Amino acid sequence: MSQTIEHTGSYYAYSANPTPERSALRGSLRADVCVIGAGYTGISTALHLAEAGYKVVVLEAARVGWGASGRNGGQIVNSYSRDIDVIEARHGADAARKLGAMAFEGGKIIRERIAKYDIQCDLKDGNVFAAFTQKQLDELAAKKALWERYGHTGLQLIDKAGMKNIVSSDQYHGALLDTWGGHIHPLNLVLGEAAAFESLGGQIFEQSAVVDVVKGKPAKVKTAQGEVVADTVVVAGNAYLGNLIPQLAEKTLPCGTQVVTTERLDPALAKSLLPGDNCVEDCNFLLDYYRLTADNRLLYGGGTVYGARDPGEIESLVRPKMLKTFPQLENVKIEFGWTGNFSLTLSRLPQVGRVDDNIYYSQGCSGHGVTYTHLAGRIISEAIRGQSERFDAFANLPHYPFPGGRVFRVPMLTMGAWWYGMRDRLGV
Ligand SMILES: Cc1cc2nc3c(=O)[nH]c(=O)nc-3n(C[C@H](O)[C@H](O)[C@H](O)COP(=O)(O)OP(=O)(O)OC[C@H]3O[C@@H](n4cnc5c(N)ncnc54)[C@H](O)[C@@H]3O)c2cc1C
């Protein structure tokens, strides 16, 4: 009997809405589409398809939202980990136009779903990119102009004096407030989307790790005790996929990032830290990100561990970062600390494509995935329904293997992280 895998000991698991424990797959099932992985990518795809009348089965190795989708900073950040100007410079005006037209869609999908299915996940508006230097603030002004060219009308540049209304920390020079961004309880979002999917007849099996995908029409997706025979398969295991499909593993690097959550703060203290109740991420390459929870805790993330090793003492890694931002929290206790894996690509753009005619995948959102994964679900479902223009816009981006292959990518990326950490500290 294999061991049951439960959610990591996060603040989110502690404050999750009630959710059923789903059984493991046993025996053989027939479906139009089998989705591997019940994070945002998998559940978003499954929900789009169920809304279109498809019979969809989702297989999850652990629990719904067990991966990054149930552990992340909860920040609804628009666009991609590499912005539209970089896409234009590297991949041309046509790619930039097509991807730019979708850059703010993921956040809209999230809001539509929360409203349509009445998902209780503490949605708040507004995310802030905070600048430590004038150079970073100039870059944020350029980001504002760029996003406005692509139709964003909800951006405000904040100067140093205005920062007192955003975050009570002396270290920032200014910021960009995106009122179309925001924050959510990420596990409750995916649990709500999973419930919506099931309400439309979709099936989810937990504790059902896929051990083999047999190509063919139909394809066979096998677990230890069962199989799903499906016309189409969607691979949505992201940083937790392991080596199930080796050609996908080769192109990405799982990275760990750490999050802590304080004890409940006095509401007045909480409000004084973040008067606008926005979420904040700073502009460093190795960035810190933080926000208040619905019950007045500070949830603070930062640090990146390439190769996704368990950092052990999470509090000792993240607490100094938190106190640098908010020295006023010196005597506040940390009640939760956890780590989670996201998937990094060399270009830092997501990888989308097919491993066979009827086997689709999306992976590698490189840190900013809450909005993108919701968009990915929509474009994959469009492609499965025969409209692949938007899917192809992503699939046409080149995927680069990590130089040195699997053996050298961790040391190389560790050196890269060291270099960028140095740059952040020197402010260059
Ligand atoms: C700590 C942390 C903080 C982050 N903060 C933010 C943030 O604030 N904002 C933001 O935009 N992004 C953030 N991200 C990134 C974001 O969370 C991810 O990009 C996104 O959740 C990825 O979703 P996913 O569905 O692709 O992958 P996951 O959520 O990781 O889901 C993959 C699922 O597939 C399952 N699986 C894997 N292999 C198999 C198999 N063989 N069989 C069956 N199931 C399998 C796993 O168990 C897992 O549940 C953060 C990531 C982390 C780790």
The ligand as an ORCA input file, in Angstrom:
! r2SCAN-3c Opt
* xyz 0 1
  C       6.707     29.252     -2.938
  C       6.225     29.779     -4.268
  C       5.774     31.073     -4.363
  C       5.272     31.550     -5.580
  N       4.670     32.762     -5.608
  C       4.060     33.180     -6.740
  C       3.300     34.372     -6.736
  O       3.105     35.013     -5.713
  N       2.752     34.776     -7.931
  C       2.907     34.062     -9.074
  O       2.423     34.470    -10.135
  N       3.555     32.873     -9.090
  C       4.117     32.415     -7.940
  N       4.732     31.193     -7.923
  C       4.666     30.348     -9.133
  C       3.294     29.671     -9.287
  O       2.834     29.211     -8.059
  C       3.421     28.513    -10.269
  O       3.929     29.016    -11.492
  C       2.087     27.824    -10.570
  O       1.365     27.541     -9.402
  C       2.358     26.528    -11.346
  O       1.144     25.823    -11.469
  P       1.143     24.385    -12.143
  O      -0.240     23.897    -12.103
  O       1.785     24.473    -13.478
  O       2.100     23.500    -11.233
  P       1.853     22.927     -9.755
  O       0.949     23.795     -8.984
  O       3.182     22.650     -9.168
  O       1.041     21.596     -9.993
  C       1.614     20.439    -10.553
  C       0.861     19.251     -9.986
  O       1.161     18.108    -10.765
  C       1.244     16.997     -9.907
  N       2.044     15.971    -10.568
  C       3.339     16.025    -10.933
  N       3.717     14.866    -11.515
  C       2.630     14.073    -11.528
  C       2.375     12.751    -11.969
  N       3.344     11.989    -12.515
  N       1.134     12.234    -11.831
  C       0.135     12.966    -11.286
  N       0.326     14.237    -10.812
  C       1.552     14.772    -10.932
  C       1.887     17.541     -8.642
  O       1.630     16.728     -7.518
  C       1.258     18.925     -8.550
  O       0.102     18.932     -7.722
  C       5.288     30.712     -6.738
  C       5.798     29.412     -6.656
  C       6.256     28.931     -5.439
  C       6.760     27.535     -5.352
*
